[in-house]
Amino acid sequence: MSVKHMILGALMNGPAHGYSLRSGLMSKVLEEFGINDGQLYPLLKKMTTEGLIEKEVEYRDAGPNRHNY
């Protein structure tokens, strides 16, 4: 099973942003595949470009904007 498939599976439960994927249940899986932040975010961008997932930007007054997938 590829990392893309695991991300798609995680997103079946509902929208999530990159940090929640990285810090939630997926963290162990991503660690085992050797995926770090420098690889996760470009992969999410690539999956968006390929039409596998959609991105919605949540604009926030405090802190950085969130990119929900």
N, C-alpha and C positions, 0 to 999 in steps of 0.2 A: 504494500500500500504506500502511496506517495504522500508527501507532506501536503500537497494540494488537496488530496482527498480527505486528509485528517482535518484540515482547516474548514473544508466544506461541511464535514460532519459536525464540527464544533459550531458552525454558524447555523445549522439546522435548528438549534435550540432558540435562536433569536439573534438579533444584531449584536455585534461586539466590536470594540475598538482594539487596536493592536496591543495596547498595554494589558487589557483584560485577557486577551488570548495568551500573552506571554506570562502573565502571573497566575492564571487560573489552572484548571485541570490540564490544559494543553502544555503547561510548562515542562512537565516530565517528558512528554512525547517529543517536544521540540529539542529538549536537551539530549535525548537519546539519538536523535537524528543529527545532532550537531548544528542546529539552527540557532543562530544568535540574532540580536536585534538588527545587526547590519545586513542580515539575510532575510529576516521576516518581513520587514516593511517593503523592501523591493519586490518580494514575492507577492505581497498583497496588492501592490501597484500593478504587477504583471497580470495577476488574476483578474483585476478590474479591467485592464486593457483587453484581455482575452474574452471578456464578457461573462466570466464565471461567477463573479460577484459584483455587487453595486456598492458604491461609496456615497455616504451622505455626511456632509460636514456639519457638525454641531458647534455653532459659534457661541463662545462663552465670554463673559465679562472678566472673570478671574481665571487666570491660567490659560494654557494653550487650547486652541480649538481641538475638538475630537473628531476623528475620522471614523465613523461607524460603518461597518461592512455588513 
